[in-house]
Structure formats: C-alpha cells, structure tokens
C-alpha cells in the first residue's frame, strides 16, 4: 500500500468515523429519548453478546486480511468459511442471551431479538476482513453509508412507527445489511474459486488468535459484569451513555487505518510519523473540546445521564491513552513476518511479536476486568449508579496508562521506530486556546435549552466556533498543518471517486 493510499485510507476512515459519531449520536439520542435506562441497558447488553457471538470469525479474520493485503483473491473462500461458522455464532448468542436474561430478570425473547442484528453482521465481518487488506478506504465509505442508513431507518421505526427497542434493533440490522452489501458488491474483483487450502490455513492459524479474540470478548464484558453482578440493566444504560458521549474523542484512532498494512508491505519511520502526527492533530482538540462540552452532550442524550459527565471525561482520556499505546502495538505487529509463508505453525506464533502484543493486551484487559469485578462485588452494591460508572472509568484509565507505557517501551526496544513528540506542541497550544474560548462562550451563552433540538443547535454552534479557532491558530503557527492542507488539496485534485470506491 503506497503512502498516498495510506493517508487516503486514514483520512476516509476518520471522515467516516466523524460522520459516524455525528449520525450515531443522533441515532443514540433517538434511542435514549425514547427508551428507559433499563431498555437502553438491554440495548448495550445485546451489543456485548454480539461481540461474544463473533468469536468464531475473529479467530480467522486476521489471516484473511493479511492474505488480502498480499494480493490474494480471498472473497469466495472467506464467504464459504463464513457459512461454516454461522451455526456456531448463532448458538453462542442464544446461550449467552438466555443466561443474561435470567441474571437481570428480563424477558429472554426480547434479548434474543438481537439475532436479527447478528445475521447481517456476520456477512459484514467477513466482507470487512477482505477489504481491510485490499482497500481499507472502502470500509470508511461503507461506514458513511451505514450511518446514514441507520438514522433513516431509525426515523422510520422509532419516530414514525414508535417501535422503541425493537425498532432500534431493526434499524441496526437493516443498516448493517446495506453496509455488507456495499462491501460485497465492491469485492467482485476479488472473486476466485474456493481454495480449501486457504480455509485450512486460516483454521489452523485460528488458535494463534485466541488471545486477541479473548481480549475483544473481555473488552465487551464491563457491561455484562455490571448488569449481572448488580442484577440491574439500568446501570448498563448509564455506562453506555458515557461511552457513547466520549466516542468522538477516540474517533481519530482510525487515522492510522492502513498503517499496519503499509508496514506489512514495507514501511518507514516517515509512515509512522505522518500517521501519529495526523492522529494527534485531531485527537488533542477533540479531547479538550469534549472536556468542556461533556455535560451538555450527556444532557442531550437524556437529562438523566448528565451526572455521568465525569465518567465520560475519564473514558475519553483513557481512550486517547489507549490509542497512543496501540500505535506502538501496530508497529510491533506490522513489522512481524512470521506468517508470510504458506503455513502458520503455532511454534512460530509463540515466538512472534503478534503473540507478545496480543498476550500483553489480553493480560491487561483481564486485570482490568478482575479489578472491576472486585470493585462491583465489594463496594458496587452500596454505591450510586453514577459513583459506580465513575469508579469503573477510573479503573479503565489506570490500566490504559499501564498498557500504553509498556507498548511504547517495547516498540522502542524491538523496532527502529519511535514516536515523534515534537510535532505535538502547536496542536496543544491551539487546542488549549480553543478550549478556553469555547468555555467562555458557553458560559456567556448559558446552557438552558428546553428541548433536545435547541441543545443540539447550541452544541453544534460551539463546535463550529471551536473548530474555526483551532484551525485558524494552527494555520498561523504550524508549517506541518499548512503542508497538510496542500496535500488535501492535491488529493482532491488528483483522485477521483473511483479511486476510493
């Protein structure tokens, strides 16, 4: 993958994620304004159960992506494997759904409706694995399509038909189906007769991904733990509200989309520098801006969630910390070539950096989860919901810091790459000035909207003002930013839509 495609894929991924946050936030507002905290908690719980159900696909998708990045036409073979794994995935969801329903004393039939979301997500998982190695920018485009579709379907099912939780599930299911259809249609050129040797290779390599897959499953377990240990789905609703509000801050992580593929095909320090600088150019103002507007954003979701603003801010800081550490992990795995051959042996995997990174990540996630469980069991039953989610957010931040420090030290020790922190100074200066200005303007205007639409318009105005201030100051003090704007102009002039699609 060329540097141009690397930056193009990262920019598209961020643009898609930014639009995804905005439309996703609208979607979340539609849900939170119409569902009780308990129903919203069930919605979050269903999302976690879907993560568990995707375990069979996550065991093999990494190998599909890596082979696609090396030019193999893997689509038909990947879809064949998808069909073989589907019954296992569905069974996992049914068993975990029934168990969770019993723990929180909720209707199991309602939770099992999440199967309508899982079905299209299975196809999407495989299609994304293929395009992630071939043209990752298409995933960004598909995300835009998904987000727009999701809001349109939500307007139909939630606003016009008033279907509440069922309407939210239907909206998500149909939007995933549209996204999967787009990726599959644009993968036609990757069709080739089913290669059983590739299927065997991926399946044989599945045990090597167990640690990474376990990490993904554990990462989705906070919601399950809080719901099951406390026997209450409403706590999951408060947690999900804080997570949803803080999601914009970590959207910049997708600017490194394509870096791993670039390093696999032969990358340099310049690729790492550009990805890191590009990400932090947006991550820093997003974080500081969120710290100023977090309470307002949670009020917009639903006034009952506004007390969770401290937890949301802590989660935002944890997300940025984890993202910086993940850059080190991406460099470590992207420069590892243990799987370049036609066979994958477990012995080679155990000696690889991929195993080391996945093992570290899973260990830290497990320690995080154990700490959360200990807190919930010992103190969670007597604390308020806001105190609980704030404490859990602090635990997440603590382990995020530990993980980032270890990953960056390993990157410096085991690879020739490093993070160039000197580029951050102009971003910090501009972002601090922007945050102070937005805070003063917010205080001058006051925030006393009576309706969600009024609140949304006021927040949007503050975001626009903040963005203009940040961009203006950065343009004056940063040569790198001015160079970046010239590159954007050249991209627009040099590339057609067909280069993206």
Rosetta blueprint (number, residue, H / E / L):
1 X L
2 X L
3 X H
4 X H
5 X H
6 X H
7 X H
8 X H
9 X H
10 X H
11 X H
12 X H
13 X H
14 X H
15 X H
16 X H
17 X H
18 X H
19 X H
20 X H
21 X H
22 X H
23 X H
24 X H
25 X H
26 X H
27 X H
28 X H
29 X H
30 X H
31 X H
32 X H
33 X L
34 X L
35 X L
36 X L
37 X H
38 X H
39 X H
40 X H
41 X H
42 X H
43 X H
44 X H
45 X H
46 X H
47 X H
48 X H
49 X H
50 X H
51 X H
52 X H
53 X H
54 X L
55 X H
56 X H
57 X H
58 X H
59 X H
60 X H
61 X H
62 X H
63 X H
64 X H
65 X H
66 X H
67 X H
68 X H
69 X H
70 X L
71 X L
72 X L
73 X L
74 X L
75 X H
76 X H
77 X H
78 X H
79 X H
80 X H
81 X H
82 X H
83 X H
84 X H
85 X H
86 X H
87 X H
88 X H
89 X H
90 X H
91 X H
92 X H
93 X H
94 X H
95 X H
96 X H
97 X H
98 X H
99 X H
100 X H
101 X H
102 X H
103 X H
104 X H
105 X L
106 X L
107 X L
108 X H
109 X H
110 X H
111 X H
112 X H
113 X L
114 X L
115 X H
116 X H
117 X H
118 X H
119 X H
120 X H
121 X H
122 X H
123 X H
124 X H
125 X H
126 X H
127 X H
128 X H
129 X H
130 X H
131 X H
132 X H
133 X H
134 X H
135 X L
136 X L
137 X H
138 X H
139 X H
140 X H
141 X H
142 X H
143 X H
144 X H
145 X H
146 X H
147 X H
148 X H
149 X H
150 X H
151 X H
152 X H
153 X H
154 X H
155 X H
156 X H
157 X H
158 X H
159 X H
160 X H
161 X L
162 X L
163 X L
164 X H
165 X H
166 X H
167 X H
168 X H
169 X H
170 X H
171 X H
172 X H
173 X H
174 X H
175 X H
176 X H
177 X H
178 X H
179 X H
180 X H
181 X H
182 X H
183 X H
184 X H
185 X H
186 X L
187 X L
188 X H
189 X H
190 X H
191 X L
192 X L
193 X L
194 X L
195 X L
196 X H
197 X H
198 X H
199 X H
200 X H
201 X H
202 X H
203 X H
204 X H
205 X H
206 X H
207 X H
208 X H
209 X H
210 X H
211 X H
212 X H
213 X H
214 X H
215 X H
216 X H
217 X H
218 X H
219 X H
220 X L
221 X H
222 X H
223 X H
224 X H
225 X H
226 X H
227 X H
228 X H
229 X H
230 X H
231 X L
232 X L
233 X L
234 X H
235 X H
236 X H
237 X H
238 X H
239 X H
240 X H
241 X H
242 X H
243 X H
244 X H
245 X H
246 X H
247 X L
248 X L
249 X H
250 X H
251 X H
252 X H
253 X H
254 X H
255 X H
256 X H
257 X L
258 X L
259 X H
260 X H
261 X H
262 X H
263 X H
264 X H
265 X L
266 X L
267 X L
268 X L
269 X H
270 X H
271 X H
272 X H
273 X H
274 X H
275 X H
276 X H
277 X H
278 X H
279 X H
280 X H
281 X H
282 X H
283 X H
284 X H
285 X H
286 X H
287 X H
288 X H
289 X H
290 X H
291 X H
292 X H
293 X H
294 X H
295 X H
296 X H
297 X H
298 X H
299 X H
300 X H
301 X H
302 X L
303 X H
304 X H
305 X H
306 X H
307 X H
308 X H
309 X H
310 X H
311 X H
312 X H
313 X H
314 X H
315 X H
316 X H
317 X H
318 X H
319 X H
320 X H
321 X H
322 X H
323 X H
324 X H
325 X H
326 X H
327 X H
328 X H
329 X H
330 X H
331 X H
332 X H
333 X H
334 X H
335 X L
336 X L
337 X L
338 X L
339 X L
340 X L
341 X L
342 X L
343 X L
344 X L
345 X L
346 X H
347 X H
348 X H
349 X H
350 X H
351 X L
352 X L
353 X H
354 X H
355 X H
356 X H
357 X H
358 X H
359 X H
360 X H
361 X H
362 X H
363 X H
364 X H
365 X H
366 X H
367 X H
368 X H
369 X H
370 X H
371 X H
372 X H
373 X H
374 X H
375 X H
376 X H
377 X H
378 X H
379 X H
380 X H
381 X L
382 X L
383 X L
384 X L
385 X H
386 X H
387 X H
388 X H
389 X H
390 X H
391 X H
392 X H
393 X H
394 X H
395 X H
396 X H
397 X H
398 X H
399 X H
400 X H
401 X H
402 X H
403 X H
404 X H
405 X H
406 X H
407 X H
408 X H
409 X H
410 X H
411 X H
412 X H
413 X H
414 X H
415 X L
416 X L
417 X L
418 X L
419 X L
420 X L
421 X H
422 X H
423 X H
424 X H
425 X H
426 X H
427 X H
428 X H
429 X H
430 X H
431 X H
432 X H
433 X H
434 X H
435 X H
436 X H
437 X H
438 X H
439 X H
440 X H
441 X H
442 X H
443 X H
444 X H
445 X H
446 X L
447 X L
448 X L
449 X L
450 X L
451 X L
452 X H
453 X H
454 X H
455 X H
456 X H
457 X H
458 X H
459 X H
460 X H
461 X H
462 X H
463 X H
464 X H
465 X H
466 X H
467 X H
468 X H
469 X H
470 X H
471 X H
472 X H
473 X H
474 X H
475 X H
476 X H
477 X H
478 X L
479 X H
480 X H
481 X H
482 X H
483 X H
484 X H
485 X H
486 X H
487 X H
488 X H
489 X H
490 X H
491 X H
492 X H
493 X H
494 X H
495 X L
496 X L
497 X H
498 X H
499 X H
500 X H
501 X L
